[in-house]
Amino acid sequence: MRADAVERRTRLLEAGREMFADLGYDVPLESIAERAGVGIATLYRNFPTRADLKVALMEDGLTRSRRTLEVLLGEVDADPGHALAQLSSMFVSLRLGALIPIIVRDIDVLPEHLIAERRANLVMVGEVIDRAKAKGVVREDLTALDFFAGLAMISRPQPALAADPMVAGTTSVTALTQRVLTIFLAGLRPDGKMLP
């Protein structure tokens, strides 16, 4: 694939991730194309159906997750706090909380290889958590489900809350998400101290 075609496809995936996360799975595909700065024909050339876009988003997220997990498994023993913070930030950047319901709503039609990849990634997440536990960096009772549930809640869209004029200290969605993520990571520690 030519470099410009790869760049357009990447923009479509990012726009799809953002708009599915913010507006739901039924967002008009024309809006996704517009957000990506391409025509609708380019979207359909890359993703003939809405389901094709969803599957491509899942594949992209799994690939990015696996690459990050492979790096972090090499680093977790030396600096488990940093590894866990990096892992958390990666999942939040993928908009985990908003996209999981979209991904799993048609799980029976997802390609089996992607389901297998997701399971393999979840095993790797469990290993990062277990190795962080062994170093005494996270609570002994932390489960992978606790971890994902927290990140899913943090990565849900929060535009109204961030801009609520009745809340003192109104902030941006990005700043609010980062602040809540920092508090979440602190809560994972046995001593409650902030992770780096």
C-alpha positions in Angstrom: 0.0 0.0 0.0 1.3 3.5 -0.9 2.4 5.8 1.9 -0.5 8.2 1.2 -3.0 5.4 1.2 -1.7 4.1 4.5 -1.9 7.7 5.9 -5.5 8.0 4.8 -6.4 4.6 6.3 -4.8 5.6 9.6 -6.8 8.9 9.7 -10.0 6.9 9.0 -9.2 4.5 11.9 -8.5 7.4 14.3 -11.7 9.2 13.2 -13.7 6.0 13.5 -12.3 5.4 17.0 -13.1 9.0 18.2 -16.5 9.1 16.7 -17.7 5.6 17.7 -16.4 6.4 21.2 -18.0 9.8 21.4 -21.2 9.3 19.4 -21.8 5.6 19.3 -21.7 2.9 16.7 -24.5 4.4 14.6 -22.7 7.6 13.8 -23.0 8.4 10.1 -20.0 7.0 8.1 -20.0 10.3 6.2 -19.2 12.1 9.4 -16.3 9.7 10.0 -15.0 10.4 6.5 -15.3 14.2 7.0 -13.5 14.0 10.4 -10.7 12.1 8.6 -10.5 14.7 5.8 -11.4 12.2 3.0 -14.4 11.5 0.8 -16.9 8.9 1.5 -15.6 6.9 -1.4 -12.2 6.6 0.2 -13.9 5.3 3.4 -15.8 2.7 1.5 -12.7 1.7 -0.5 -10.9 1.0 2.8 -13.9 -0.3 4.8 -16.8 -1.5 2.6 -19.1 -1.8 5.6 -19.5 -0.4 9.1 -18.6 -3.9 10.4 -15.4 -3.8 8.4 -14.4 -0.6 10.1 -15.3 -2.0 13.5 -13.2 -5.1 12.9 -10.3 -2.9 11.6 -10.5 -0.8 14.8 -10.4 -4.0 16.9 -7.5 -5.3 15.0 -5.6 -2.0 15.2 -6.2 -1.8 19.0 -5.1 -5.3 19.6 -1.9 -4.8 17.5 -1.1 -1.6 19.4 -1.9 -3.3 22.7 0.3 -6.3 22.0 3.3 -4.2 21.0 3.0 -2.2 24.2 2.5 -5.3 26.3 5.6 -7.0 24.7 7.7 -3.9 25.7 6.2 -3.6 29.2 6.8 -7.3 29.9 10.5 -6.6 29.4 10.4 -3.6 31.7 7.9 -4.5 34.4 10.4 -6.2 36.7 12.7 -3.2 36.7 10.0 -0.6 37.1 6.6 -2.1 37.7 5.0 1.2 38.7 6.0 2.8 35.5 5.0 -0.2 33.4 1.5 -0.3 35.0 1.1 3.4 34.4 2.1 3.1 30.8 -0.3 0.1 30.3 -3.1 2.1 31.8 -2.4 5.2 29.6 -2.3 3.0 26.5 -5.7 1.5 27.2 -7.2 4.9 28.0 -5.8 6.3 24.7 -7.6 3.5 22.9 -10.9 4.6 24.4 -11.4 1.2 26.0 -14.5 2.1 28.0 -16.4 3.5 25.0 -15.4 0.9 22.5 -15.7 -2.4 24.3 -19.6 -2.3 24.2 -19.4 -1.6 20.4 -16.8 -4.4 19.8 -18.6 -7.1 21.8 -22.2 -6.3 20.7 -21.7 -8.6 17.7 -19.1 -10.9 19.1 -20.6 -13.9 17.2 -19.6 -12.3 13.9 -16.1 -11.2 14.9 -13.2 -13.2 13.2 -12.0 -16.0 15.5 -8.4 -14.9 15.2 -9.2 -11.5 16.7 -11.0 -13.2 19.6 -7.9 -15.4 20.1 -5.6 -12.3 20.0 -7.8 -10.5 22.5 -7.6 -13.5 24.9 -3.8 -13.6 24.4 -3.5 -9.9 25.2 -5.6 -10.4 28.3 -3.2 -13.1 29.5 -0.3 -10.7 29.0 -2.1 -8.0 31.0 -2.6 -10.5 33.8 1.1 -11.3 33.7 2.0 -7.6 34.0 -0.3 -7.3 37.0 1.0 -10.5 38.6 4.6 -9.3 38.3 3.7 -5.9 39.7 2.1 -7.8 42.6 5.2 -9.8 43.1 7.2 -6.6 43.4 4.8 -5.3 46.0 3.7 -2.3 43.8 0.0 -3.1 43.6 -2.6 -4.5 46.0 -2.6 -8.3 46.4 -6.3 -8.5 45.8 -6.2 -6.7 42.4 -7.7 -8.7 39.6 -7.5 -8.1 35.8 -11.3 -7.5 35.9 -10.8 -4.7 38.6 -8.1 -3.2 36.4 -10.2 -3.2 33.2 -13.3 -2.1 34.9 -11.5 1.0 36.3 -9.9 1.9 33.0 -13.2 1.3 31.2 -14.9 3.8 33.5 -12.1 6.3 33.2 -12.1 6.2 29.4 -15.9 6.7 28.9 -16.6 10.1 27.3 -16.9 12.9 29.9 -17.4 16.1 27.9 -20.4 17.3 29.9 -18.8 16.7 33.3 -15.5 18.4 32.2 -17.4 21.5 31.1 -20.1 21.6 33.8 -20.4 25.3 34.7 -21.8 24.4 38.1 -18.6 22.5 39.0 -15.7 24.5 40.4 -12.5 24.1 38.5 -14.1 23.2 35.1 -11.4 21.6 33.0 -10.8 19.9 29.7 -11.7 16.3 29.1 -8.1 15.3 28.6 -7.0 17.0 31.9 -10.0 15.4 33.8 -9.2 11.9 32.4 -5.5 12.2 33.3 -6.4 13.4 36.8 -8.8 10.5 37.4 -6.3 8.0 35.9 -3.7 9.3 38.4 -6.1 8.8 41.3 -7.0 5.3 40.0 -3.3 4.3 39.8 -2.7 5.5 43.3 -5.6 3.4 44.5 -4.0 0.2 43.0 -1.0 0.6 45.3 -0.9 -1.1 48.7 0.2 2.2 50.3 -2.0 4.5 48.3 1.0 6.6 46.9 0.9 8.0 43.5 2.6 5.9 40.8 5.2 7.7 38.7 
